[in-house]
Amino acid sequence: KHIRPYRNGQDLAARPRKALVIDLLGLTEADVRRQFPEICEHLLRRVKPERDQNNRESYRRSWWLFGEPRKDFRPALDGLRRYIATPESARRRYFVFLDGDVLPDNTIVAIASDDAFHLGVLSSRIHVVWALATGGRLGVRHDPRYNKTRCFETFPFAAPGDDHRERVRLAAEALDAHRSK
């Protein structure tokens, strides 16, 4: 439950590294010491010394937690078996489903939806063109950047009928299956 898969933007672009993280969100330091003494000892040796030097007070204070929890995003994932992800910066814009157990890195834009219709719309040419026009550029290669507030939140999602929604869902599921191979 507390050892979870972890992905970054590079993992989406290539074969995942199969990285794992210790995720103790919701537990206090005392809880960790009592329930998981071996993990606590590992974190004391390997994580706490670095966190003690961190400029961010939240990292120093909550040294046993993985990163800085996304307080709005975590609850949005509750009950979802998967969610949509895209690298924040990439030469080509693509969206994939990630398993609900996977913790995304800050280089991944994560969208709390398990509906293949949303994956299909986000993968559509019109959304990719929209994202290229509204997002910024980043890095040496000047790669397109997917900015949630500019690319996702302002995108005018259509409200098609049930038949059209289902066709988009089926196509998106096939696309995701193909990308997952």
Salt bridges, closest charged atoms under 4 A:
ASP11 OD1 - ARG17 NE 2.91
ASP23 OD2 - ARG4 NH1 2.82
ASP23 OD1 - ARG74 NH2 3.07
GLU29 OE2 - ARG33 NH2 2.67
ASP31 OD1 - ARG34 NH2 2.95
GLU41 OE2 - ARG45 NH1 3.91
ASP52 OD1 - LYS48 NZ 3.01
GLU57 OE2 - ARG61 NE 3.64
GLU68 OE1 - ARG56 NH2 2.59
GLU88 OE2 - ARG145 NH2 2.89
ASP115 OD1 - ARG169 NE 2.79
ASP143 OD2 - ARG141 NH2 2.74
GLU166 OE1 - ARG169 NH1 3.39
GLU173 OE2 - ARG82 NH2 2.59
